[in-house]
Amino acid sequence: MRIYAGPDIAKYIERFASRRSDASDQVERSVAAILRHVRENGDAALIEYGKKFDGVDYNRHPLRVDVQSLAKAHAELDGELAQVLREARQNIQRFHEKGLPQSRLHWEADGVLLGQRVTAIERAGVYVPGGLAAYPSSLLMGVVPAQVAGVQEIIVITPCDAQGEVNHTILAAAYELGITRVFRVGGAHGIAALAFGTTTIPRVDKIVGPGNIYVATAKKLLYGQCGIDMIAGPSEVLIIADQSADPVYIAADLLAQAEHDPLAAAILLTDSSRLAEATRRQVDEQTKELPRAAIIHEALENYGGIILADSMEECFELSNRLAPEHLGLHVNDPWEALGHIRNAGAIFLGSFSPEAIGDYWAGPNHVLPTNGSARFFSPLRAEDFLKVSSIIAYSQRAIRRHGRKIEAFAKSEGLQAHAAAIAKRMN
């Protein structure tokens, strides 16, 4: 893992920022063609793409996973893991139940009633990745907040292999959550099926969940046809550490991120040259112990880096520029450091708060903004499955009191019909 200092820091930042570039024109054209084909041909297009991309024959393995298969996977799940899933679900549920927006009404003078009505979306689609690795944790993170919000229909899609097999822990977790509409389809064509609907897969109002570049591009192109949570890219962790930090813990957290995929980014920001060298040695030693060492080596070569800054203030400044998905504060006083942080998806305070806790257990969502989008996006929340309608009720007395001003405003914009709609009620 390379250490960057002085003018090399700017070069690393530039390389990291290259991950933020939009999908290539070729990817967008390919995805657009897939979306169009699914919109026009529905299930027939899904069958075609299933054979092309996954080698699966949907005539032998139906798109929908039957409830018996879900129940079987649940019954065969290791008892200890089943209990872990239940407790993780409870943690996620408790966290997302706090602070939900409420419907409200309030009266003002002259019989004016104003307020908001909060309702859940009717149907949500949750994408659960199943490429290099399968993520039942992502199923929990997508489904549980939707259930907390009150979404009545939740559709899950997840890729399968050429034999039509879906990860059994994902199926068991779905059954544990009461989700029975699970479809063995992924990729851009799966996202298109959720957005447009097919004979087999219902159309949804919002799609959530992480995926590869084709999934992210499909969500981007379909925004407006339905809602989406965010346009997520490759995952990333950034750790800010001072001389009090433990290089063993730092290296372990960097490697936990790097094992995701070759495009994952693992970054250490520190003002301690001693810590930088010690962490580099630990990364080399710990990598030897890990089964996904090849992926880790590639990820660290692509976007891994140890940045040796002149001060902690520079570390905070660089972190806010990068706006990382996961930010670890391995410093003597993490609460003081928190005051310097403006941009991050999830912030982990102290050496005993590794990112893995957030991925599986703590409760806050692990579906997070990436590629610097933490500057303007938030983690997936129960609120993302809610929508707000404004409530406005004016009395005759109120419109007579304010009507002339509203009429003047409308006329200033040249909208005479707007002005007349007010004037007629004043007469």
C-alpha positions as CSV (number, residue, x, y, z in Angstrom):
1,M,0.0,0.0,0.0
2,R,1.6,3.2,-1.1
3,I,2.2,6.3,1.1
4,Y,1.5,9.7,-0.5
5,A,3.0,12.9,0.8
6,G,3.6,16.4,-0.5
7,P,2.7,17.0,-4.2
8,D,1.9,13.3,-4.6
9,I,-1.3,13.8,-2.5
10,A,-2.9,15.9,-5.2
11,K,-2.1,13.1,-7.8
12,Y,-3.8,10.5,-5.6
13,I,-6.9,12.8,-5.0
14,E,-7.2,13.2,-8.8
15,R,-7.0,9.4,-9.3
16,F,-9.6,8.8,-6.6
17,A,-11.9,11.5,-8.1
18,S,-11.7,9.6,-11.4
19,R,-14.0,7.0,-9.8
20,R,-16.7,9.7,-9.8
21,S,-16.9,10.0,-13.5
22,D,-20.1,9.1,-15.1
23,A,-20.5,5.7,-16.8
24,S,-19.0,5.6,-20.3
25,D,-21.1,6.4,-23.3
26,Q,-20.9,2.7,-24.2
27,V,-22.3,1.6,-20.9
28,E,-25.1,4.1,-21.1
29,R,-26.0,3.0,-24.6
30,S,-26.0,-0.7,-23.6
31,V,-28.1,0.0,-20.6
32,A,-30.5,2.2,-22.5
33,A,-31.0,-0.6,-25.1
34,I,-31.7,-3.1,-22.3
35,L,-34.3,-0.8,-20.7
36,R,-36.0,-0.2,-24.0
37,H,-36.1,-4.0,-24.8
38,V,-37.6,-4.8,-21.3
39,R,-40.1,-2.0,-21.6
40,E,-41.3,-3.2,-25.0
41,N,-41.1,-7.0,-24.5
42,G,-41.4,-7.6,-20.7
43,D,-40.8,-11.2,-19.6
44,A,-39.5,-12.2,-23.1
45,A,-36.7,-9.7,-22.7
46,L,-35.9,-11.0,-19.2
47,I,-35.7,-14.6,-20.5
48,E,-33.4,-13.5,-23.3
49,Y,-31.1,-11.5,-21.0
50,G,-31.1,-14.3,-18.3
51,K,-29.7,-16.7,-20.9
52,K,-27.2,-14.1,-22.3
53,F,-25.8,-12.7,-19.0
54,D,-26.3,-15.5,-16.4
55,G,-26.7,-18.6,-18.5
56,V,-30.0,-19.4,-16.8
57,D,-33.0,-20.9,-18.6
58,Y,-36.1,-19.2,-17.1
59,N,-38.3,-21.8,-18.8
60,R,-36.8,-24.4,-16.4
61,H,-36.3,-22.0,-13.5
62,P,-39.3,-19.6,-13.2
63,L,-38.5,-15.9,-12.6
64,R,-40.3,-16.0,-9.3
65,V,-38.9,-18.0,-6.4
66,D,-41.7,-20.0,-5.0
67,V,-42.7,-19.7,-1.4
68,Q,-41.8,-23.3,-0.7
69,S,-38.2,-22.6,-1.7
70,L,-38.1,-19.6,0.7
71,A,-39.5,-21.7,3.5
72,K,-37.1,-24.5,2.8
73,A,-34.1,-22.2,2.9
74,H,-35.3,-20.7,6.1
75,A,-35.8,-24.2,7.7
76,E,-32.3,-25.2,6.7
77,L,-30.6,-22.1,7.9
78,D,-28.1,-22.6,10.7
79,G,-29.7,-21.9,14.0
80,E,-27.0,-19.5,15.2
81,L,-27.1,-17.5,12.0
82,A,-30.9,-17.4,12.1
83,Q,-30.7,-15.8,15.6
84,V,-28.1,-13.3,14.3
85,L,-30.4,-12.3,11.5
86,R,-33.3,-11.7,13.9
87,E,-31.2,-9.6,16.2
88,A,-29.7,-7.6,13.4
89,R,-33.3,-7.0,12.1
90,Q,-34.4,-5.8,15.5
91,N,-31.4,-3.3,15.7
92,I,-32.2,-2.0,12.2
93,Q,-35.9,-1.7,13.0
94,R,-35.4,0.1,16.3
95,F,-33.0,2.7,14.8
96,H,-35.3,3.5,11.8
97,E,-38.4,3.8,14.0
98,K,-36.9,6.8,15.7
99,G,-37.8,10.3,14.3
100,L,-40.2,9.4,11.5
101,P,-42.0,12.5,10.2
102,Q,-45.6,12.8,11.2
103,S,-48.7,14.2,9.6
104,R,-49.7,17.6,11.1
105,L,-52.3,20.3,10.8
106,H,-52.4,23.8,12.3
107,W,-54.8,26.7,12.2
108,E,-53.9,30.3,11.4
109,A,-56.0,33.5,11.4
110,D,-59.1,33.9,9.3
111,G,-59.8,30.2,9.1
112,V,-56.6,29.2,7.2
113,L,-55.6,25.5,7.7
114,L,-52.2,24.4,6.7
115,G,-50.3,21.2,7.2
116,Q,-48.8,18.0,5.7
117,R,-50.0,14.5,5.2
118,V,-47.3,11.8,5.4
119,T,-48.0,8.5,3.6
120,A,-45.9,5.5,2.6
121,I,-45.3,4.7,-1.0
122,E,-47.4,1.8,-2.1
123,R,-44.8,-0.6,-3.6
124,A,-41.0,-0.7,-3.2
125,G,-38.4,-2.7,-5.1
126,V,-35.3,-3.9,-3.2
127,Y,-32.2,-4.9,-5.3
128,V,-29.9,-7.4,-3.5
129,P,-26.5,-7.9,-5.1
130,G,-25.3,-11.3,-6.0
131,G,-22.2,-11.0,-8.1
132,L,-18.8,-11.5,-6.6
133,A,-20.5,-12.0,-3.3
134,A,-24.1,-12.3,-2.0
135,Y,-25.4,-9.8,0.6
136,P,-28.3,-10.9,2.8
137,S,-27.3,-7.8,4.9
138,S,-28.4,-5.6,2.0
139,L,-31.7,-7.3,2.0
140,L,-32.3,-6.4,5.6
141,M,-31.1,-2.8,5.0
142,G,-33.5,-2.4,2.1
143,V,-36.5,-4.2,3.4
144,V,-36.7,-3.3,7.1
145,P,-36.8,0.5,6.7
146,A,-39.5,0.1,4.1
147,Q,-41.5,-2.0,6.5
148,V,-41.0,0.6,9.3
149,A,-42.3,3.2,6.9
150,G,-45.4,1.2,6.3
151,V,-44.9,0.1,2.6
152,Q,-47.5,-2.6,2.0
153,E,-45.8,-4.4,-1.0
154,I,-42.1,-5.1,-1.1
155,I,-40.6,-6.8,-4.1
156,V,-37.1,-8.3,-4.0
157,I,-34.9,-9.1,-7.0
158,T,-31.5,-10.8,-6.8
159,P,-29.4,-12.5,-9.4
160,C,-29.1,-16.3,-9.7
161,D,-26.5,-18.7,-11.2
162,A,-26.8,-20.7,-14.3
163,Q,-28.7,-23.4,-12.4
164,G,-31.3,-20.9,-11.2
165,E,-29.9,-21.0,-7.6
166,V,-30.2,-18.0,-5.4
167,N,-28.1,-17.6,-2.3
168,H,-30.0,-19.6,0.4
169,T,-29.2,-17.1,3.2
170,I,-30.9,-14.3,1.1
171,L,-33.9,-16.5,0.6
172,A,-34.0,-17.4,4.3
173,A,-33.7,-13.8,5.3
174,A,-36.5,-12.8,3.0
175,Y,-38.8,-15.4,4.5
176,E,-37.8,-14.3,8.0
177,L,-38.9,-10.8,7.1
178,G,-42.2,-12.0,5.7
179,I,-41.2,-11.2,2.1
180,T,-42.6,-13.8,-0.3
181,R,-42.3,-12.0,-3.7
182,V,-38.7,-12.7,-4.6
183,F,-37.5,-12.9,-8.2
184,R,-34.3,-14.5,-9.5
185,V,-33.2,-11.7,-11.8
186,G,-30.5,-9.0,-11.5
187,G,-28.6,-6.5,-13.6
188,A,-30.0,-3.6,-15.6
189,H,-32.8,-5.8,-17.0
190,G,-34.0,-6.5,-13.4
191,I,-34.0,-2.9,-12.6
192,A,-36.0,-2.2,-15.8
193,A,-38.5,-4.9,-14.8
194,L,-39.1,-3.1,-11.5
195,A,-39.5,0.3,-13.1
196,F,-41.8,-0.7,-16.0
197,G,-43.4,-3.9,-14.7
198,T,-43.8,-7.1,-16.7
199,T,-46.4,-9.8,-16.7
200,T,-44.5,-11.5,-13.9
201,I,-42.8,-8.7,-12.0
202,P,-44.9,-5.9,-10.6
203,R,-44.1,-2.3,-11.3
204,V,-42.8,-0.4,-8.2
205,D,-42.8,3.2,-7.1
206,K,-39.2,3.3,-5.8
207,I,-36.1,1.1,-6.3
208,V,-33.5,0.9,-3.6
209,G,-30.3,-1.1,-3.1
210,P,-26.7,-1.1,-4.3
211,G,-25.4,-2.8,-7.5
212,N,-22.7,-2.8,-10.2
213,I,-22.2,0.0,-12.8
214,Y,-25.0,-1.4,-15.0
215,V,-27.4,-1.4,-12.1
216,A,-26.4,2.1,-11.1
217,T,-26.7,3.4,-14.6
218,A,-30.1,1.8,-15.1
219,K,-31.3,3.5,-11.9
220,K,-29.9,6.8,-13.1
221,L,-31.7,6.5,-16.5
222,L,-35.0,5.4,-14.9
223,Y,-35.2,8.2,-12.3
224,G,-38.5,9.9,-13.0
225,Q,-40.1,6.7,-14.3
226,C,-39.9,5.7,-10.6
227,G,-38.0,6.9,-7.5
228,I,-34.6,5.7,-6.6
229,D,-32.5,5.9,-3.4
230,M,-29.2,7.1,-4.9
231,I,-26.8,6.4,-7.7
232,A,-24.2,4.4,-5.8
233,G,-20.7,3.5,-7.1
234,P,-17.9,1.3,-5.8
235,S,-17.6,1.2,-2.0
236,E,-15.0,3.1,0.0
237,V,-13.7,3.7,3.5
238,L,-11.5,6.6,4.7
239,I,-9.9,6.5,8.1
240,I,-8.5,9.6,9.9
241,A,-5.9,8.6,12.5
242,D,-3.5,10.3,14.8
243,Q,-0.4,8.9,16.6
244,S,-2.6,7.3,19.3
245,A,-4.3,4.9,16.8
246,D,-3.5,1.2,16.5
247,P,-2.2,0.2,13.1
248,V,-3.5,-3.3,13.6
249,Y,-7.1,-2.0,13.8
250,I,-6.6,0.5,10.9
251,A,-5.2,-2.2,8.6
252,A,-8.0,-4.6,9.4
253,D,-10.6,-1.9,8.6
254,L,-8.9,-1.0,5.3
255,L,-8.8,-4.6,4.2
256,A,-12.4,-5.2,5.2
257,Q,-13.3,-2.6,2.6
258,A,-10.8,-3.7,-0.1
259,E,-12.1,-7.2,-0.2
260,H,-15.4,-6.0,-1.6
261,D,-14.2,-5.7,-5.2
262,P,-11.2,-4.4,-7.3
263,L,-12.8,-0.9,-7.5
264,A,-13.2,-0.5,-3.7
265,A,-11.2,2.4,-2.2
266,A,-9.4,2.1,1.2
267,I,-7.7,5.3,2.4
268,L,-5.8,6.3,5.5
269,L,-5.3,10.0,6.4
270,T,-2.8,10.7,9.1
271,D,-0.2,13.2,10.2
272,S,2.0,10.5,11.7
273,S,4.8,9.1,9.6
274,R,5.3,6.3,12.2
275,L,1.7,5.3,12.0
276,A,1.7,5.4,8.2
277,E,4.7,3.0,8.0
278,A,3.3,0.7,10.7
279,T,-0.1,0.5,9.0
280,R,1.5,-0.3,5.6
281,R,3.4,-3.2,7.2
282,Q,0.2,-4.4,8.9
283,V,-1.7,-4.3,5.6
284,D,0.9,-6.5,4.0
285,E,0.9,-9.0,6.9
286,Q,-2.8,-9.2,7.3
287,T,-3.5,-9.6,3.6
288,K,-1.6,-12.9,3.7
289,E,-4.2,-14.4,6.0
290,L,-7.2,-13.5,3.9
291,P,-8.9,-15.7,1.2
292,R,-9.8,-12.8,-1.0
293,A,-6.2,-11.6,-1.2
294,A,-6.2,-11.3,-5.0
295,I,-9.2,-8.9,-4.9
296,I,-7.6,-6.9,-2.1
297,H,-4.3,-6.5,-3.9
298,E,-6.1,-5.2,-7.0
299,A,-8.2,-2.8,-5.0
300,L,-5.3,-1.4,-3.1
301,E,-3.3,-1.0,-6.3
302,N,-6.2,0.8,-8.0
303,Y,-7.5,3.1,-5.3
304,G,-5.8,2.3,-2.0
305,G,-3.6,4.9,-0.4
306,I,-2.0,6.2,2.8
307,I,-2.0,10.0,2.8
308,L,0.6,11.6,5.0
309,A,-0.7,15.1,5.8
310,D,1.1,17.9,7.6
311,S,-1.6,18.2,10.3
312,M,-4.9,16.9,11.5
313,E,-6.5,20.0,10.1
314,E,-5.3,19.0,6.7
315,C,-6.7,15.5,7.2
316,F,-10.1,16.9,8.0
317,E,-10.0,19.2,5.0
318,L,-9.1,16.4,2.6
319,S,-11.7,14.1,4.1
320,N,-14.4,16.7,3.6
321,R,-13.3,17.1,-0.1
322,L,-13.5,13.4,-0.6
323,A,-16.8,13.0,1.2
324,P,-16.3,9.3,1.9
325,E,-19.0,6.7,2.1
326,H,-17.6,5.3,5.4
327,L,-15.4,7.5,7.7
328,G,-13.5,6.1,10.7
329,L,-12.2,8.5,13.3
330,H,-9.3,6.6,15.0
331,V,-8.1,9.6,17.0
332,N,-7.6,10.4,20.7
333,D,-10.8,12.5,20.9
334,P,-13.2,11.4,18.2
335,W,-16.0,13.6,19.5
336,E,-13.8,16.7,19.0
337,A,-12.9,15.5,15.6
338,L,-16.5,14.9,14.7
339,G,-17.0,18.7,14.9
340,H,-14.7,19.1,11.9
341,I,-16.6,16.7,9.6
342,R,-19.1,18.0,7.2
343,N,-19.4,15.3,4.5
344,A,-19.6,11.6,5.1
345,G,-22.2,8.8,4.7
346,A,-21.6,7.0,8.0
347,I,-19.1,8.1,10.7
348,F,-17.6,5.6,13.0
349,L,-16.2,7.1,16.2
350,G,-13.2,5.5,17.9
351,S,-11.0,2.5,17.4
352,F,-13.7,0.1,18.6
353,S,-16.3,1.1,16.0
354,P,-15.2,-0.7,12.9
355,E,-17.2,-0.3,9.7
356,A,-18.2,-3.9,9.8
357,I,-20.5,-3.1,12.8
358,G,-22.4,-0.7,10.5
359,D,-22.5,-3.2,7.7
360,Y,-24.3,-5.9,9.8
361,W,-25.4,-4.9,13.2
362,A,-25.6,-1.4,14.6
363,G,-28.9,-0.3,13.0
364,P,-28.1,2.7,10.8
365,N,-28.3,1.8,7.1
366,H,-25.3,0.5,5.2
367,V,-26.8,1.7,1.9
368,L,-24.8,4.9,1.7
369,P,-23.8,7.6,-0.7
370,T,-20.5,7.0,-2.5
371,N,-18.1,8.8,-4.9
372,G,-18.3,12.1,-3.1
373,S,-22.1,12.2,-3.2
374,A,-22.2,12.4,0.6
375,R,-21.9,16.1,0.0
376,F,-25.6,16.1,-1.0
377,F,-27.0,12.6,-0.4
378,S,-27.9,10.8,2.8
379,P,-28.0,7.1,3.9
380,L,-31.1,5.1,3.0
381,R,-33.7,5.8,5.7
382,A,-37.3,4.8,6.5
383,E,-38.2,8.4,5.5
384,D,-37.1,7.6,1.9
385,F,-40.2,5.3,1.7
386,L,-42.5,8.1,2.7
387,K,-44.0,11.0,0.8
388,V,-45.5,14.2,2.0
389,S,-48.6,16.0,0.6
390,S,-49.2,19.6,1.5
391,I,-52.6,20.4,3.0
392,I,-54.0,23.9,2.3
393,A,-57.5,25.1,3.2
394,Y,-58.5,28.8,2.9
395,S,-61.8,30.2,4.1
396,Q,-63.8,32.9,2.2
397,R,-62.7,35.4,4.8
398,A,-59.0,34.5,4.3
399,I,-59.1,34.8,0.5
400,R,-60.8,38.2,0.7
401,R,-58.1,39.4,3.1
402,H,-55.2,38.2,1.0
403,G,-56.6,37.9,-2.5
404,R,-55.5,41.3,-3.9
405,K,-51.9,40.6,-3.0
406,I,-52.1,37.1,-4.6
407,E,-53.8,38.6,-7.7
408,A,-51.0,41.2,-8.0
409,F,-48.4,38.6,-7.7
410,A,-50.0,36.5,-10.5
411,K,-50.3,39.5,-12.8
412,S,-46.6,40.3,-12.3
413,E,-45.8,37.0,-13.8
414,G,-48.2,37.6,-16.7
415,L,-50.6,34.8,-15.7
416,Q,-54.0,36.4,-16.0
417,A,-56.0,33.2,-15.5
418,H,-54.2,32.7,-12.1
419,A,-55.2,36.2,-11.2
420,A,-58.8,35.7,-12.4
421,A,-59.1,32.5,-10.3
422,I,-58.5,34.6,-7.2
423,A,-60.5,37.6,-8.4
424,K,-63.7,35.6,-9.0
425,R,-63.7,34.4,-5.4
426,M,-63.3,37.9,-4.1
427,N,-66.4,39.2,-5.9
